[in-house]
């Protein structure tokens, strides 16, 4: 079920990249982290960075290792991910959903997991985004 609310920065969502994108762009469903706040007059959109389980090559500054506070459910299991900050995209909420963890045994309602990155982890992602955009001069190291 797609998101019906504006996600806050740091929220982990599942994004559907299967329509409107072409290789070498993202072309499948995958975890992503919301990096933009809710913007005035931009209802229904937010910017995300896709996550991967494949480690970045050594020395690549536009990708970073992050640790989720809670492991994601199948098929995205694990806490360690790599933010692919060179692949950021502004997407509609209709392309996003929360990780699904099954149904409540009592009520039968669907259960969703809200995983939110720590401020430090989100800051690392945003720094890698600056490198991806050629804006390293805006980083602390720059």
OpenMM code with the backbone's topology and positions (N, CA, C; nanometers):
from openmm import Vec3, app, unit

residues = "UNK UNK UNK UNK UNK UNK UNK UNK UNK UNK UNK UNK UNK UNK UNK UNK UNK UNK UNK UNK UNK UNK UNK UNK UNK UNK UNK UNK UNK UNK UNK UNK UNK UNK UNK UNK UNK UNK UNK UNK UNK UNK UNK UNK UNK UNK UNK UNK UNK UNK UNK UNK UNK UNK UNK UNK UNK UNK UNK UNK UNK UNK UNK UNK UNK UNK UNK UNK UNK UNK UNK UNK UNK UNK UNK UNK UNK UNK UNK UNK UNK UNK UNK UNK UNK UNK UNK UNK UNK UNK UNK UNK UNK UNK UNK UNK UNK UNK UNK UNK UNK UNK UNK UNK UNK UNK UNK UNK UNK UNK UNK UNK UNK UNK UNK UNK UNK UNK UNK UNK UNK UNK UNK UNK UNK UNK UNK UNK UNK UNK UNK UNK UNK UNK UNK UNK UNK UNK UNK UNK UNK UNK".split()
positions = [
    Vec3(0.0842, -0.1174, 0.0000),
    Vec3(0.0000, 0.0000, 0.0000),
    Vec3(0.0892, 0.1243, 0.0000),
    Vec3(0.0655, 0.2168, -0.0915),
    Vec3(0.1512, 0.3346, -0.1039),
    Vec3(0.1334, 0.4293, 0.0147),
    Vec3(0.2353, 0.5131, 0.0340),
    Vec3(0.2323, 0.6081, 0.1452),
    Vec3(0.1178, 0.7071, 0.1298),
    Vec3(0.0538, 0.7367, 0.2399),
    Vec3(-0.0568, 0.8325, 0.2411),
    Vec3(-0.0214, 0.9553, 0.3253),
    Vec3(0.1052, 0.9629, 0.3673),
    Vec3(0.1486, 1.0731, 0.4537),
    Vec3(0.2861, 1.1204, 0.4076),
    Vec3(0.3211, 1.2459, 0.4394),
    Vec3(0.4541, 1.2940, 0.4022),
    Vec3(0.5602, 1.2301, 0.4918),
    Vec3(0.6506, 1.1524, 0.4346),
    Vec3(0.7528, 1.0869, 0.5170),
    Vec3(0.8582, 1.1857, 0.5643),
    Vec3(0.9064, 1.1635, 0.6848),
    Vec3(1.0086, 1.2512, 0.7413),
    Vec3(1.1467, 1.2057, 0.6964),
    Vec3(1.2425, 1.2986, 0.6911),
    Vec3(1.3791, 1.2599, 0.6563),
    Vec3(1.4300, 1.1506, 0.7498),
    Vec3(1.4965, 1.0529, 0.6901),
    Vec3(1.5508, 0.9417, 0.7668),
    Vec3(1.4639, 0.8177, 0.7637),
    Vec3(1.3387, 0.8304, 0.7203),
    Vec3(1.2491, 0.7150, 0.7146),
    Vec3(1.2928, 0.6213, 0.6021),
    Vec3(1.2944, 0.4922, 0.6315),
    Vec3(1.3278, 0.3910, 0.5319),
    Vec3(1.1976, 0.3460, 0.4663),
    Vec3(1.1957, 0.3531, 0.3348),
    Vec3(1.0774, 0.3142, 0.2577),
    Vec3(1.1201, 0.2136, 0.1500),
    Vec3(1.0221, 0.1476, 0.0926),
    Vec3(1.0461, 0.0635, -0.0241),
    Vec3(0.9980, 0.1438, -0.1444),
    Vec3(1.0868, 0.1646, -0.2409),
    Vec3(1.0526, 0.2421, -0.3605),
    Vec3(1.0442, 0.1520, -0.4816),
    Vec3(0.9470, 0.1805, -0.5656),
    Vec3(0.9285, 0.1069, -0.6901),
    Vec3(0.9913, 0.1868, -0.8039),
    Vec3(1.1070, 0.1421, -0.8483),
    Vec3(1.1785, 0.2055, -0.9587),
    Vec3(1.1522, 0.1339, -1.0906),
    Vec3(1.0553, 0.0419, -1.0944),
    Vec3(1.0365, -0.0430, -1.2121),
    Vec3(0.9702, 0.0273, -1.3299),
    Vec3(0.9081, 0.1419, -1.3084),
    Vec3(0.8462, 0.2133, -1.4195),
    Vec3(0.9102, 0.3508, -1.4349),
    Vec3(0.9359, 0.3890, -1.5561),
    Vec3(0.9893, 0.5215, -1.5836),
    Vec3(1.1402, 0.5328, -1.5728),
    Vec3(1.2084, 0.4271, -1.5360),
    Vec3(1.3535, 0.4292, -1.5267),
    Vec3(1.4113, 0.3257, -1.6228),
    Vec3(1.5345, 0.3480, -1.6665),
    Vec3(1.6034, 0.2567, -1.7575),
    Vec3(1.7444, 0.2330, -1.7076),
    Vec3(1.7935, 0.1111, -1.7269),
    Vec3(1.9314, 0.0810, -1.6881),
    Vec3(2.0253, 0.1780, -1.7583),
    Vec3(2.1287, 0.2279, -1.6930),
    Vec3(2.1835, 0.1880, -1.5647),
    Vec3(2.1185, 0.2560, -1.4436),
    Vec3(2.0031, 0.3193, -1.4609),
    Vec3(1.9295, 0.3750, -1.3476),
    Vec3(1.8749, 0.2600, -1.2631),
    Vec3(1.8207, 0.2925, -1.1470),
    Vec3(1.7538, 0.1910, -1.0651),
    Vec3(1.6316, 0.1435, -1.1428),
    Vec3(1.6103, 0.0117, -1.1465),
    Vec3(1.4988, -0.0414, -1.2263),
    Vec3(1.4194, -0.1485, -1.1528),
    Vec3(1.4349, -0.1555, -1.0214),
    Vec3(1.3593, -0.2553, -0.9461),
    Vec3(1.3151, -0.1961, -0.8126),
    Vec3(1.2384, -0.2716, -0.7408),
    Vec3(1.1936, -0.2292, -0.6084),
    Vec3(1.3096, -0.2468, -0.5107),
    Vec3(1.3325, -0.1436, -0.4258),
    Vec3(1.4395, -0.1548, -0.3276),
    Vec3(1.4171, -0.0572, -0.2128),
    Vec3(1.4891, -0.0818, -0.1048),
    Vec3(1.4845, 0.0095, 0.0089),
    Vec3(1.5480, 0.1424, -0.0301),
    Vec3(1.4976, 0.2487, 0.0316),
    Vec3(1.5541, 0.3821, 0.0112),
    Vec3(1.5344, 0.4609, 0.1397),
    Vec3(1.6127, 0.5646, 0.1558),
    Vec3(1.5987, 0.6531, 0.2715),
    Vec3(1.5506, 0.7893, 0.2222),
    Vec3(1.4498, 0.8436, 0.2903),
    Vec3(1.3982, 0.9767, 0.2585),
    Vec3(1.5012, 1.0784, 0.3076),
    Vec3(1.5402, 1.1714, 0.2196),
    Vec3(1.6416, 1.2704, 0.2563),
    Vec3(1.5898, 1.4141, 0.2562),
    Vec3(1.4721, 1.4365, 0.2017),
    Vec3(1.4193, 1.5732, 0.1961),
    Vec3(1.3083, 1.5926, 0.2986),
    Vec3(1.2982, 1.7149, 0.3511),
    Vec3(1.1837, 1.7449, 0.4377),
    Vec3(1.0604, 1.7706, 0.3505),
    Vec3(0.9471, 1.7817, 0.4148),
    Vec3(0.8258, 1.8187, 0.3409),
    Vec3(0.8436, 1.9629, 0.2946),
    Vec3(0.8274, 1.9841, 0.1657),
    Vec3(0.8481, 2.1169, 0.1092),
    Vec3(0.7149, 2.1835, 0.0769),
    Vec3(0.7051, 2.3144, 0.0987),
    Vec3(0.5812, 2.3853, 0.0642),
    Vec3(0.5507, 2.3719, -0.0851),
    Vec3(0.4254, 2.3507, -0.1158),
    Vec3(0.3760, 2.3425, -0.2537),
    Vec3(0.4320, 2.2222, -0.3303),
    Vec3(0.4840, 2.1212, -0.2605),
    Vec3(0.5383, 2.0009, -0.3245),
    Vec3(0.4717, 1.8767, -0.2683),
    Vec3(0.3413, 1.8852, -0.2424),
    Vec3(0.2690, 1.7716, -0.1866),
    Vec3(0.2833, 1.6487, -0.2758),
    Vec3(0.3011, 1.5356, -0.2105),
    Vec3(0.3070, 1.4097, -0.2826),
    Vec3(0.4438, 1.3720, -0.3350),
    Vec3(0.5469, 1.4526, -0.3072),
    Vec3(0.6819, 1.4250, -0.3557),
    Vec3(0.7845, 1.4339, -0.2443),
    Vec3(0.8868, 1.3516, -0.2521),
    Vec3(1.0029, 1.3658, -0.1643),
    Vec3(1.1244, 1.3063, -0.2343),
    Vec3(1.2416, 1.3425, -0.1861),
    Vec3(1.3657, 1.2940, -0.2453),
    Vec3(1.4187, 1.1782, -0.1619),
    Vec3(1.4620, 1.0732, -0.2305),
    Vec3(1.5111, 0.9527, -0.1645),
    Vec3(1.6458, 0.9121, -0.2229),
    Vec3(1.7192, 0.8356, -0.1434),
    Vec3(1.8444, 0.7743, -0.1865),
    Vec3(1.8260, 0.6236, -0.1724),
    Vec3(1.8476, 0.5472, -0.2810),
    Vec3(1.8319, 0.4022, -0.2725),
    Vec3(1.9418, 0.3378, -0.1883),
    Vec3(1.9068, 0.2245, -0.1285),
    Vec3(2.0008, 0.1491, -0.0457),
    Vec3(2.0322, 0.0169, -0.1133),
    Vec3(2.1519, -0.0322, -0.0868),
    Vec3(2.1977, -0.1565, -0.1469),
    Vec3(2.2660, -0.2414, -0.0416),
    Vec3(2.2732, -0.3701, -0.0682),
    Vec3(2.3506, -0.4593, 0.0185),
    Vec3(2.4910, -0.4794, -0.0371),
    Vec3(2.5171, -0.4263, -0.1555),
    Vec3(2.6488, -0.4385, -0.2179),
    Vec3(2.7389, -0.3259, -0.1686),
    Vec3(2.8517, -0.3598, -0.1085),
    Vec3(2.9431, -0.2560, -0.0592),
    Vec3(2.9942, -0.1662, -0.1715),
    Vec3(3.0192, -0.0408, -0.1369),
    Vec3(3.0773, 0.0537, -0.2318),
    Vec3(3.2236, 0.0180, -0.2551),
    Vec3(3.2739, 0.0545, -0.3692),
    Vec3(3.4169, 0.0366, -0.3961),
    Vec3(3.4961, 0.1278, -0.3033),
    Vec3(3.6146, 0.0868, -0.2709),
    Vec3(3.7014, 0.1644, -0.1828),
    Vec3(3.7277, 0.3030, -0.2422),
    Vec3(3.7178, 0.4048, -0.1587),
    Vec3(3.7481, 0.5409, -0.2018),
    Vec3(3.6334, 0.6156, -0.2669),
    Vec3(3.5204, 0.5517, -0.2856),
    Vec3(3.4035, 0.6179, -0.3457),
    Vec3(3.3364, 0.7015, -0.2369),
    Vec3(3.3299, 0.8325, -0.2552),
    Vec3(3.2750, 0.9199, -0.1521),
    Vec3(3.1271, 0.9500, -0.1723),
    Vec3(3.0721, 0.9138, -0.2883),
    Vec3(2.9301, 0.9398, -0.3142),
    Vec3(2.8421, 0.8220, -0.2744),
    Vec3(2.9004, 0.7226, -0.2083),
    Vec3(2.8252, 0.6137, -0.1480),
    Vec3(2.8772, 0.5963, -0.0069),
    Vec3(2.7896, 0.5577, 0.0855),
    Vec3(2.8355, 0.5403, 0.2226),
    Vec3(2.7664, 0.4219, 0.2891),
    Vec3(2.8374, 0.3647, 0.3825),
    Vec3(2.7851, 0.2533, 0.4623),
    Vec3(2.6978, 0.3119, 0.5728),
    Vec3(2.5810, 0.2533, 0.5919),
    Vec3(2.4946, 0.2955, 0.7023),
    Vec3(2.4472, 0.1713, 0.7769),
    Vec3(2.4058, 0.1938, 0.8994),
    Vec3(2.3505, 0.0855, 0.9793),
    Vec3(2.2107, 0.1241, 1.0221),
    Vec3(2.1147, 0.0411, 0.9862),
    Vec3(1.9762, 0.0641, 1.0257),
    Vec3(1.9618, 0.0320, 1.1740),
    Vec3(1.8765, 0.1040, 1.2470),
    Vec3(1.8570, 0.0732, 1.3888),
    Vec3(1.7852, -0.0597, 1.4120),
    Vec3(1.7111, -0.1047, 1.3114),
    Vec3(1.6352, -0.2301, 1.3155),
    Vec3(1.6533, -0.3002, 1.1819),
    Vec3(1.6696, -0.4296, 1.1845),
    Vec3(1.6837, -0.5032, 1.0587),
    Vec3(1.5554, -0.4929, 0.9766),
    Vec3(1.5719, -0.4777, 0.8474),
    Vec3(1.4575, -0.4739, 0.7567),
    Vec3(1.4049, -0.6155, 0.7367),
    Vec3(1.2753, -0.6292, 0.7079),
    Vec3(1.2187, -0.7633, 0.6834),
    Vec3(1.2606, -0.8169, 0.5460),
    Vec3(1.2342, -0.9453, 0.5232),
    Vec3(1.2626, -1.0078, 0.3933),
    Vec3(1.1886, -0.9333, 0.2830),
    Vec3(1.2431, -0.9232, 0.1671),
    Vec3(1.3709, -0.9760, 0.1212),
    Vec3(1.4860, -0.8775, 0.1397),
    Vec3(1.4682, -0.7797, 0.2254),
    Vec3(1.5674, -0.6732, 0.2439),
    Vec3(1.6467, -0.6891, 0.3725),
    Vec3(1.6432, -0.8079, 0.4330),
    Vec3(1.6964, -0.8301, 0.5659),
    Vec3(1.8383, -0.7768, 0.5839),
    Vec3(1.8682, -0.7533, 0.7099),
    Vec3(1.9998, -0.7042, 0.7487),
    Vec3(1.9960, -0.5588, 0.7902),
    Vec3(2.0920, -0.5228, 0.8731),
    Vec3(2.1017, -0.3852, 0.9218),
    Vec3(2.2012, -0.3009, 0.8413),
    Vec3(2.3014, -0.3654, 0.7827),
    Vec3(2.4055, -0.2927, 0.7110),
    Vec3(2.3645, -0.2739, 0.5651),
    Vec3(2.3675, -0.1481, 0.5208),
    Vec3(2.3314, -0.1122, 0.3834),
    Vec3(2.4316, -0.0087, 0.3330),
    Vec3(2.4308, 0.0125, 0.2028),
    Vec3(2.5115, 0.1181, 0.1424),
    Vec3(2.4165, 0.2129, 0.0710),
    Vec3(2.4273, 0.3406, 0.1057),
    Vec3(2.3455, 0.4437, 0.0428),
    Vec3(2.4108, 0.4819, -0.0897),
    Vec3(2.3367, 0.4657, -0.1977),
    Vec3(2.3854, 0.4958, -0.3322),
    Vec3(2.3462, 0.6399, -0.3655),
    Vec3(2.4214, 0.7349, -0.3092),
    Vec3(2.3835, 0.8760, -0.3147),
    Vec3(2.3974, 0.9380, -0.4527),
    Vec3(2.4619, 0.8688, -0.5455),
    Vec3(2.4681, 0.9148, -0.6832),
    Vec3(2.3392, 0.8825, -0.7588),
    Vec3(2.2478, 0.8110, -0.6941),
    Vec3(2.1235, 0.7688, -0.7589),
    Vec3(2.0000, 0.8348, -0.6950),
    Vec3(2.0178, 0.9491, -0.6295),
    Vec3(1.9039, 1.0114, -0.5624),
    Vec3(1.7974, 1.0507, -0.6639),
    Vec3(1.6722, 1.0500, -0.6188),
    Vec3(1.5594, 1.0804, -0.7074),
    Vec3(1.4457, 1.1416, -0.6261),
    Vec3(1.3706, 1.2296, -0.6901),
    Vec3(1.2497, 1.2836, -0.6302),
    Vec3(1.1338, 1.2027, -0.6874),
    Vec3(1.0613, 1.1369, -0.5976),
    Vec3(0.9564, 1.0439, -0.6386),
    Vec3(0.8235, 1.0778, -0.5726),
    Vec3(0.7174, 1.0293, -0.6334),
    Vec3(0.5830, 1.0442, -0.5769),
    Vec3(0.5632, 0.9429, -0.4657),
    Vec3(0.4843, 0.9800, -0.3661),
    Vec3(0.4527, 0.8884, -0.2561),
    Vec3(0.3913, 0.7586, -0.3087),
    Vec3(0.3249, 0.7658, -0.4237),
    Vec3(0.2606, 0.6460, -0.4792),
    Vec3(0.3624, 0.5394, -0.5194),
    Vec3(0.4891, 0.5752, -0.5327),
    Vec3(0.5955, 0.4783, -0.5619),
    Vec3(0.6543, 0.4183, -0.4346),
    Vec3(0.6087, 0.4656, -0.3178),
    Vec3(0.6701, 0.4263, -0.1910),
    Vec3(0.5726, 0.3548, -0.0999),
    Vec3(0.6293, 0.2654, -0.0191),
    Vec3(0.5513, 0.1987, 0.0845),
    Vec3(0.6452, 0.1653, 0.1993),
    Vec3(0.5865, 0.1377, 0.3134),
    Vec3(0.6660, 0.0962, 0.4288),
    Vec3(0.6933, -0.0530, 0.4201),
    Vec3(0.8046, -0.0989, 0.4794),
    Vec3(0.8293, -0.2431, 0.4837),
    Vec3(0.7158, -0.3148, 0.5560),
    Vec3(0.6705, -0.4220, 0.4964),
    Vec3(0.5572, -0.5002, 0.5444),
    Vec3(0.6094, -0.6175, 0.6260),
    Vec3(0.5513, -0.6403, 0.7438),
    Vec3(0.5992, -0.7483, 0.8304),
    Vec3(0.4962, -0.8580, 0.8547),
    Vec3(0.3880, -0.8579, 0.7811),
    Vec3(0.2866, -0.9620, 0.7985),
    Vec3(0.1568, -0.9055, 0.8528),
    Vec3(0.0748, -0.9939, 0.9052),
    Vec3(-0.0551, -0.9531, 0.9602),
    Vec3(-0.0589, -0.9772, 1.1100),
    Vec3(-0.1303, -0.8902, 1.1778),
    Vec3(-0.1524, -0.9066, 1.3207),
    Vec3(-0.2370, -1.0314, 1.3410),
    Vec3(-0.1937, -1.1193, 1.4289),
    Vec3(-0.2633, -1.2471, 1.4498),
    Vec3(-0.4007, -1.2302, 1.5124),
    Vec3(-0.4198, -1.1220, 1.5847),
    Vec3(-0.5483, -1.0985, 1.6508),
    Vec3(-0.6457, -1.0246, 1.5595),
    Vec3(-0.5991, -0.9104, 1.5038),
    Vec3(-0.6894, -0.8259, 1.4253),
    Vec3(-0.6903, -0.8588, 1.2765),
    Vec3(-0.5852, -0.9244, 1.2298),
    Vec3(-0.5744, -0.9534, 1.0872),
    Vec3(-0.5278, -0.8355, 1.0045),
    Vec3(-0.5023, -0.7206, 1.0698),
    Vec3(-0.4568, -0.6019, 0.9973),
    Vec3(-0.3106, -0.6166, 0.9566),
    Vec3(-0.2776, -0.5531, 0.8470),
    Vec3(-0.1392, -0.5526, 0.8000),
    Vec3(-0.0516, -0.4773, 0.8994),
    Vec3(0.0721, -0.5264, 0.9155),
    Vec3(0.1681, -0.4600, 1.0039),
    Vec3(0.2837, -0.4065, 0.9200),
    Vec3(0.3183, -0.2829, 0.9469),
    Vec3(0.4274, -0.2182, 0.8751),
    Vec3(0.5334, -0.1737, 0.9752),
    Vec3(0.6564, -0.1703, 0.9284),
    Vec3(0.7687, -0.1339, 1.0122),
    Vec3(0.8165, 0.0054, 0.9741),
    Vec3(0.8271, 0.0941, 1.0731),
    Vec3(0.8824, 0.2266, 1.0475),
    Vec3(1.0240, 0.2298, 1.1032),
    Vec3(1.1200, 0.2241, 1.0121),
    Vec3(1.2616, 0.2295, 1.0471),
    Vec3(1.3093, 0.3713, 1.0163),
    Vec3(1.3711, 0.4353, 1.1149),
    Vec3(1.4190, 0.5727, 1.0968),
    Vec3(1.5677, 0.5784, 1.1303),
    Vec3(1.6468, 0.6317, 1.0374),
    Vec3(1.7896, 0.6464, 1.0601),
    Vec3(1.8170, 0.7479, 1.1704),
    Vec3(1.9261, 0.7293, 1.2406),
    Vec3(1.9696, 0.8273, 1.3405),
    Vec3(2.0134, 0.9545, 1.2675),
    Vec3(2.0207, 1.0639, 1.3403),
    Vec3(2.0637, 1.1918, 1.2824),
    Vec3(2.2050, 1.1803, 1.2251),
    Vec3(2.2932, 1.1063, 1.2932),
    Vec3(2.4306, 1.0887, 1.2448),
    Vec3(2.4346, 1.0125, 1.1130),
    Vec3(2.3570, 0.9056, 1.1036),
    Vec3(2.3539, 0.8273, 0.9797),
    Vec3(2.2968, 0.9103, 0.8646),
    Vec3(2.1892, 0.9851, 0.8912),
    Vec3(2.1292, 1.0690, 0.7874),
    Vec3(2.2283, 1.1771, 0.7430),
    Vec3(2.3047, 1.2308, 0.8352),
    Vec3(2.4063, 1.3310, 0.8019),
    Vec3(2.5128, 1.2719, 0.7092),
    Vec3(2.5523, 1.1474, 0.7336),
    Vec3(2.6505, 1.0802, 0.6473),
    Vec3(2.5953, 1.0637, 0.5055),
    Vec3(2.4677, 1.0288, 0.4963),
    Vec3(2.4042, 1.0142, 0.3646),
    Vec3(2.4040, 1.1489, 0.2926),
    Vec3(2.3681, 1.2534, 0.3618),
    Vec3(2.3614, 1.3860, 0.2995),
    Vec3(2.4992, 1.4349, 0.2564),
    Vec3(2.6015, 1.4040, 0.3337),
    Vec3(2.7382, 1.4399, 0.2944),
    Vec3(2.7764, 1.3665, 0.1667),
    Vec3(2.7429, 1.2392, 0.1577),
    Vec3(2.7711, 1.1629, 0.0356),
    Vec3(2.6924, 1.2176, -0.0832),
    Vec3(2.5729, 1.2694, -0.0578),
    Vec3(2.4938, 1.3319, -0.1643),
    Vec3(2.5677, 1.4529, -0.2211),
    Vec3(2.6291, 1.5325, -0.1330),
    Vec3(2.7046, 1.6502, -0.1793),
    Vec3(2.8192, 1.6072, -0.2704),
    Vec3(2.8864, 1.4983, -0.2342),
    Vec3(2.9932, 1.4462, -0.3201),
    Vec3(2.9362, 1.4021, -0.4545),
    Vec3(2.8209, 1.3377, -0.4531),
    Vec3(2.7584, 1.2901, -0.5768),
    Vec3(2.7213, 1.4053, -0.6691),
    Vec3(2.6870, 1.5183, -0.6108),
    Vec3(2.6455, 1.6348, -0.6898),
    Vec3(2.7619, 1.7274, -0.7248),
    Vec3(2.8844, 1.6880, -0.6872),
    Vec3(3.0008, 1.7723, -0.7150),
    Vec3(3.0075, 1.8938, -0.6244),
    Vec3(2.9453, 1.8846, -0.5079),
    Vec3(2.9407, 1.9974, -0.4135),
    Vec3(3.0248, 1.9689, -0.2887),
    Vec3(3.1372, 1.8996, -0.3076),
    Vec3(3.2186, 1.8639, -0.1921),
    Vec3(3.2679, 1.9859, -0.1146),
    Vec3(3.2739, 2.1017, -0.1775),
    Vec3(3.3186, 2.2225, -0.1071),
    Vec3(3.2238, 2.2589, 0.0066),
    Vec3(3.1032, 2.2046, 0.0059),
    Vec3(3.0062, 2.2328, 0.1119),
    Vec3(3.0170, 2.1342, 0.2285),
    Vec3(3.1066, 2.0358, 0.2184),
    Vec3(3.1249, 1.9381, 0.3259),
    Vec3(3.2277, 1.9895, 0.4250),
    Vec3(3.2344, 1.9266, 0.5416),
    Vec3(3.3335, 1.9649, 0.6424),
    Vec3(3.4749, 1.9451, 0.5909),
    Vec3(3.4934, 1.8390, 0.5073),
    Vec3(3.6262, 1.8103, 0.4536),
    Vec3(3.6636, 1.9050, 0.3411),
    Vec3(3.5594, 1.9638, 0.2755),
    Vec3(3.5767, 2.0420, 0.1539),
    Vec3(3.6590, 2.1619, 0.1691),
] * unit.nanometer
topology = app.Topology()
chain = topology.addChain("A")
for resn in residues:
    res = topology.addResidue(resn, chain)
    for name in ("N", "CA", "C"):
        topology.addAtom(name, app.Element.getBySymbol(name[0]), res)
